[in-house]
């Protein structure tokens, strides 16, 4: 089994396109989330140290610390999703996308905080990150859904669906508000 986080993107995408069972949609969603976290880090790195944003310096450093941790977590989930699929363990196959959805939710909240505090020249990247994170969240939610059906635990199913349904609404709201605020800033 390949550890994709140490491989080239070409290798990952060749395997994703191949007629092999994994990687699949779950790892692709985790890769999208890792891209979004990387964008958040980039925006913050281009903002820290600029006098215009000095009043936000401490908050930006906290956002950077969180985005870097999330980036590592998302990259790990690229591989963990492949392992979970190959294990044929439904509970493991459920836990990985559930974790991805939860982490995407944490990450998208960083986008809302960044819009007014980041380098205006990179503001569109904040919107791209929010869009990718909402997409990865929804993708993970689909994978949770399918595995919940296979697991057959109604009590757990209700609990997880209630949590993710609430987070989906909030993530959608954050993405929408981020897009609107970024659009206003760039005059769209």
N, C-alpha and C positions, 0 to 999 in steps of 0.2 A: 504494500500500500504506500502510495506516494504521500509525502508531506508537502502539500501544495504551497504552503507559505514559504518554503525554501526553494521552490521551483520557479521557472520563468512563467510569465503570463501566457506565452505561446503554448507551453506544455499543458497548463491548466485548461485553456480554451480548446486545444486539440482534444483533450480527454472529455471535456464537457460536450463537444460536438460528436464524439465517437459513439458507436453502438456498444456502450458499456453502461452498467446501471448507476455508477457514481463516479464523478461528481454529478450532481443534478441541481434542481431548483433551490434546494436549501443552501447548498454551498455557494451558489450564485448570488443568493440574497445576502449571505454573510459577506461576500466579496464586495457587493454594492455598498453595504453598510461600512466596510473598512475604507472604501473610497470616500464615502461621506465624512467619516471621522478624519481622514487625511486632509480633506478640504478644510474642515474646521480648524485643524492644526495649522495649515498653511495660512489661512486668513489671520489667525491670532499671531503667528510668527511675523507676518508682515505689518502687524499693528503695534506689537510691543516695542517700546523704545521710541515711538513717534510722539513728539511733544503734544500734538493735537489730541492724542488719546491718553495722555498721562493720568488723567483722573480715573481711568478705568484699568490701570496697569495691574493692580492686585486681582481684580475680577478676571481679567484676561489670562493671567498666569494660572488661576484656578481652572478656567475653562480649558486651557492648554493641557494641564495635567490630566483632566478628565478625558479629553479627546484622545490623548495619547494612550491612556489605559484602555479606553474603548476600542481604539484601533487594534491594539494587541489582542483584545478579547475577540473581536470580529475575525481577525486572521486565524486565531485558534479554532473558531467555529467553522471556518471553511473546511478544515481537516476533520473536526469532530463530527460534522454532518456526514462526511463520507464514511467515517468509522461507524457511526450509528446506523447508517443505511446497510452497511455490509454486515453488521452484527445480527441483523434480523430480530433484534430485541425491540419490541414496540415501545416499551417504556423509555428506552434510550432514544429511540427515534422521535418520541414526543418531547423529551426534555431539551434536546438541542434547539429545535425551532422555538420552543417556549422561552428558552434563555435568550435566543436571538431577538425575539419580539420585545422582551423586557429591556434588553440593552438598547435596542433601537429607540424605544420610548425615552430612555434616559438621554440618549444622544440628541434626539430631535429637540429636547428642551434647551440644549445649548444653543441651537440656532436662534431661537426666540431671544435669548439673552444677547446674542452677538450683533444683531441688526443695527442697533443704535450705538454700539461700542467699538465697531471694527472699522478698519481702513476702507473708506468709501470706494476706493479703486478695486476692491475685491468683493464688494457687496453681492454681486451676482453669484459668487461661489457659495455664499451662505444659503441662497435660495436653492442652488443645485444640491447642496448637502441635505437640506430639508426634504426636497423631493425624493432624493435617493433613499433617505431614511424612512420616509413614509412608505415608499415602495417596498423596501426590505421588510418593514414591519408587516405589511399586508401579505407579502409573500410568505413570511414565517407563519402568519396566522393560518393561511391555507394549509401549510404542512402540519400545524398543530391540529387543525380540524380533521384531516384525514387520519392522523394517528389516534386521535381521541375515539373515532369510530371503531378503529381496529382494537383499541384497548378494552372498550366495553365497560368502563367504570362510570356509571351515570353521575354519581356524586362528584367525582373529580372533574368530569366533563362540564358540569354546571358551574363549578367554582372557577375553572380555567376560562371558560367562555365568558363569564361575567367580568372577570378581570380584563381580558383582552378586548372585549367589546367596549368597555369604558376607556381603555387606553387608546383604542383605535379612534374613537371620537375626539379625544384630546389631541392625538397626533395629527389628525386631519385638520383640526382647528389651528394648531401651531404652524403646520405647513402652509395653510391658506393665509394666515396672518403674516407669516414671513414673506411669502410671495407678494402680497399686497404692499407691505412696507418697503420691500426691496424695489418693487415696481415704482412706487412713489419717489423713492430716492433717485432712481436712475431716469425718472421722467417718462416712464412707459405708459 
